[in-house]
Amino acid sequence: MKKILIIGGVAGGMSAATRLRRLDPEASIIVLERSGHVSYANCGLPYFVGGIIEDHDALLLQTPESLHARFRLDVRVNHDVLSVNAEEKYIVVRDMLAGTESQYPYDYLVMSPGALPVVPPLPGIELAYTLRTVEDVDRIALAVSKKPEKAVVVGGGFIGLETAENLHHKGIQTTIVEAMDQVLAPLDPEMATLVAAELTGHGIELRLGSGIASVDAGGVHLANGAYLPADLVILAIGVKPDTSLAKSAGVTIGERGGIQVDQHNRTSNEWIYAIGDAAEKRDALDGSATLVPLANIANRQGRVIADHIMGRATRVVPTIGTAIVKVFDLAIAVTGWNEKRLRASGREILVLHSHPGSHAGYYPGAKTMALKIIIDPTTGLILGAQGVGKDGVDKRIDVIATAIRAGLEAVELADLELAYAPPFGSAKDPVNMLGYMAENILSGLTSNVQWSDIAALKSKGSYLLDVRSAKEFAEGSIPGAINIPIDDLRERISEIPKEHVVVLCQVGQRGHTATVLLREQGVDATNLDGGYLTWKNSPARVA
């Protein structure tokens, strides 16, 4: 009979435990969890703070009792694993309620310790709260019940934004402090500005480009000298792998600071596996080590570990980092690498922006979204994508993530047969349109420039041609642009120079048509990708 110990529950640990039991009804499977809860919805914690999830028990997916009843798992909460003796194959465990210590032998050890919140060593930092466990959310909920007037959330990532929104739902005046010059680091800046506008539009104050220096009983001192009064301070700076037990076991810690594992999630010790936020993953794009603290990946890894322990075949599944977050009325989703990271790596890329409707425009309720896709211009493969919008973003990014996983080229997005009816999509779905756009560029039919190129092109004397209607032009355009509506182009072609023409419209579609027309007439023209709307939503608008 196999003796299997699992350190830590939640997504990774419990997925491994339940899969192991399904594969072996006789194995001894003991799950040891430091906290008082072994299976809970940690992604739902911010929504309990805001009262969106009202029932505390709704966060608890399984209990030790329910797991024993269904799977005959021996789940022991409030048990803290102190060390691992990998040579003699046992661990030392402290029963936190009884105050006793015991040794537990194992044949296989699965480490699922998770990640720890990043807490910088700053004066007064102990006055701030973190949000990682059920116990954390209980403490924050108690603080919120005392009706604080002002709160500061430190960190503009996924958890920080979810927390700020939910504090706002409780009527608390909330400020987000972020050391970077944008929120949501996985987004590129022209996409992040849409999220910032949503936050400020709902009354959230943003303090970007400055970290915190200290915390006191009255608020937060920022590194730039500013002081933010606050009755409640929550740290959402990020997380780091909890590798203390891995180090005691002597297994290899990887280059990113997580536990190094092979394709079976086995560590450098053949009897020890690691899973979830503590374990490094392999990036699908370049094969490098990466840290992606997502529940779906942890669940997948749990199944891989169980199958490998039980002698079943496993598949190598690198990560592409697909994720989504809700910020008030917006959904923000990403997959693959962003433009910032790709350019920093020296990769040659093709970038495309679009602003399609969530479904057919003639059917009521269509919402505009912003989509961005990044392509390798040599291979045509999709390197990453981002989406921001009120409706339909999730399914578009999911389709693109699936295309990346399948190794489809960007032009093949045009060939996908996607479900269509007016309430749900368009005959040319936004994903199909990205494929058509990629084909236009990659085939050489036309070319484009980015919002970030405009300032340099203007300084070099490029002619900015706005082909929107006179009414649209009057409502705002790029400074220095000349307006000739697209329907007038043929009659006014003599007004346009033959070289260095940048064409723009609202979102890029009319600009593409105009660019093709001008090129047929011998004009050296290129289209502004994503049009005026992308430029307007970008940091370039202040240039």
C-alpha positions, 0 to 999 in steps of 0.5 A, a space after each residue: 500500500 502506497 503511503 502518500 503525504 500531501 502538504 497543503 490543500 486548496 486547488 493543487 493539493 486537493 486535486 492531487 488527493 482526489 485523483 489519487 484516490 480515484 486511481 487507487 482505492 487502497 492507498 494511504 493518503 494524508 493531507 496536512 493543512 496549516 490553516 483551518 480550511 483545506 479547500 476554499 475559493 481563494 479567488 472569491 475572497 475579495 468578493 466576500 469583503 465586498 458582500 457580493 458573496 454573502 455566505 461565509 460558508 460559500 467560500 468553503 468548497 469541501 471540509 475534512 469531513 466531506 472529503 473523508 465521506 466521499 474519498 476516504 481521505 485523511 485530511 488534517 487541518 491546523 497541522 503545520 509541517 515543520 521540516 522534511 527529512 528526504 533521506 529517511 523519507 519522513 516529515 515532522 508535523 506540529 498539531 497546532 491545536 494540541 501543541 504536539 509534534 509527530 513524524 509522518 513517514 511517506 513513500 511519496 510526498 506532494 508539496 502544495 504549500 502555495 505562495 506567501 504575500 509579499 510584505 516589504 520590511 517597512 516601518 509600521 507594515 504590521 498595521 496593514 492587512 494581507 488577503 490570502 487565506 480565509 483567516 485573512 478575509 475574516 480579519 479584513 471583514 471584521 475591520 470593514 464591519 467597523 465602517 472605516 471611511 478611507 482605505 488604501 490598497 497597495 498594489 494595482 494587480 488583479 487582487 488589488 483591483 478586486 479588493 479596491 472594487 469591493 471596498 468601494 461597494 462597502 462605501 469606503 473611499 479607496 485609493 490604489 497605490 501602485 509603484 508602476 506607472 500603470 495598473 495591471 502589469 500584464 496589460 500593455 499601457 494603451 490597454 491599461 488606460 481603459 482600466 484606469 479610466 474605469 476605476 477613476 470613473 467609479 471614484 477610486 483614486 489612483 496613485 501611480 508611479 510611487 510605492 509606499 515608504 511606511 504605514 502608521 495608525 493614520 495612513 500611508 506615507 508614500 515614497 514620493 513624500 505624499 501622505 494618504 490618510 487611511 483607516 484600513 490598509 491592505 497589501 496586494 503587492 504580489 506573492 512569492 513561492 513558499 519554499 521553506 519546506 522545499 529547502 529543508 528537503 534539499 530539493 532544487 530551487 529554480 531560477 525564478 525562486 520557485 521549486 524546480 520540477 520536471 514535466 511530471 512535477 517531480 522535484 530533484 528528489 524522485 520521491 517528492 513532487 511540487 505543485 501550484 503556486 510554489 512550483 515553477 512552470 515552463 513557459 510555452 513561448 520560450 521554455 523558460 521557467 516562470 511563476 504563474 499563480 493560477 488555480 486552473 494550472 494547479 488543478 492540472 498539475 494535481 492530476 499530472 502528479 497523481 497519474 505519474 505516481 500511479 504509473 499512468 502516462 502524462 502530457 507535458 503542458 507548458 503555460 501561456 498564462 491565460 487570466 481574467 479579472 473583473 473591474 466594475 463593469 469591465 472584463 480584462 483578459 490576457 493570454 501569452 506575452 504582452 508587447 512590453 515583454 516581447 520587445 524587451 526580449 528583442 523579438 520581432 513582432 506584429 501588433 494589431 488592435 481592434 475595437 469590435 462590438 460584442 455582438 451584431 451592432 443592429 441587435 440591441 445591447 452591443 458593447 464595444 471592446 478593445 482587442 489586441 493580438 501580437 504575432 510573430 511576423 515570420 512564423 505567423 504564430 500568435 504570441 499573445 493577446 489582451 482584451 478589455 470590454 464590458 461583454 464578450 471579452 472572455 470568450 474571445 480571449 479563450 478562443 485565442 488561448 486555444 488557438 495558441 495552444 493548438 499552434 494555429 497561425 494568426 491568419 487561421 483565426 479567420 477560418 474558425 467556425 464560431 457560433 453566431 446569432 445576432 444576440 451573441 456575435 457577428 457573422 465575422 466574429 471579432 476573432 475572425 476579424 483579427 485573422 483577416 487583419 493579420 492576413 492583410 498585413 502578412 500578405 503585404 496587401 497593406 502595412 500599419 504603424 502603432 500609436 507609439 510611432 505617431 510622435 516620431 512620424 510627425 517629427 519626421 514630417 509624415 502627413 496625417 490623413 484622417 478619413 473619418 467624417 467631418 463631424 467625427 473629426 471635429 469631435 477630436 483627432 490627432 493634432 496636425 491631422 488633415 481631414 479628407 473623408 474616405 468617400 471624398 478621397 478619389 476626388 481629392 487625391 491631388 491634395 495628398 502627397 505621394 510619400 509618408 502618408 499615415 492614414 487614420 480613422 476611428 478604429 482602423 477599418 476605414 483606414 485600411 480601405 483608404 490605405 489600399 485605395 491610396 496605394 493603388 494610386 501610387 501613394 506611399 500610405 500606411 494605416 494607423 493600427 486601431 485608429 484614433 480610438 487606440 491613440 486616444 486611449 494611449 499615453 501618446 494622447 498627452 504628447 
